[in-house]
Amino acid sequence: MGEVECQKSIKHLIEINCLSEKNSNILYKCLLSDDSLKQNEMFTRANVSGSILKIELQSNTCEDIRYKAKNIYDYLHFFFKTVETFA
């Protein structure tokens, strides 16, 4: 018999307090305009509300969710280090 592919979808939500509405809006725009993140489908959707940014990841495997989460966390780390440098 052939292998059966798992259709179960795993979702992971990353919630970031950007400390200001300005920072959350800048980060939101950066995420949406980043071609690499889009091409690699690193996140399903992003939503901003005040200083809070929520990023949803979705995949069929835990390994892929971990990979996407690590890439998003690396992106966030770079973003906040850059903001800190120029603040």
N, C-alpha and C positions, 0 to 999 in steps of 0.2 A: 504494500500500500504506500501511497505517496505521503509526504509530510503535510501536516495541516498547519497553516500559518495562523498565528495568534492575531486576532483582530482587536484585542483589548487595548484601549488607549490610556496612557498614563499622562496625567497632568500635574504640573508643578507650578506653584505661584511664588514669585519673588516679589516682596513688597519692600520698597525703599523709602525711607524718610529723608528727603533731600534738604531738609531744614528750612527751605524757602520755596515759595511757589515759582519764583524766577528760575531757581536751579532745576526744579522738576520739569518745567516747561522746556528748558534748554536740553536736558537729558532726553526727554521724550522726542524732541525734534531730531536730535542726533541719532537716536535709535532708529527712528523711522526713515532717516535718509541714508543710513549706512548700507551700501550695496552688498558688502560681504555678509552682513547679518541676514539680509534678505535672501541672497543666493543660497546660503547654507540653511535657510529656514530655522534660524536659531531661536526664534520665539514666534508664538502663534498670534498674540496680540499684546498691546500695551495700552494702559489707561492711566491718565493723570487726574488727580483730584486734590487741589491745593498743593501742599508740599509732598504728598504721597504719590509715588509712581508704582504701579503694579505691572509686572511682566509675566505673561503666561507662557509656559513651555509645554509642549505636547509631543509625545512619541509613543511607539509601540514597545520600546525596551527601556529598562532601567539604565542600562549602559549609555544609551543615547541621551537620556534625560541628564545623567551626570555630566556627559560631554558638553551638552548645551549649557547647563548651569555653570560649569567651570568657565566656559567662554564668556557668558554674560557677566559673571563675577569679575573676570579679568578686565572686561570692557568697563565695568563700573569703577573698578579700582583705578584704572587709567584716567577715566573721566574725573573722578574726585581729586586725584593727585594733580591733574591739570588745573582744575578750578582752584585748588589750594595754592598752587604756584603763582597764579595770576591774581589772586585775591588781595 
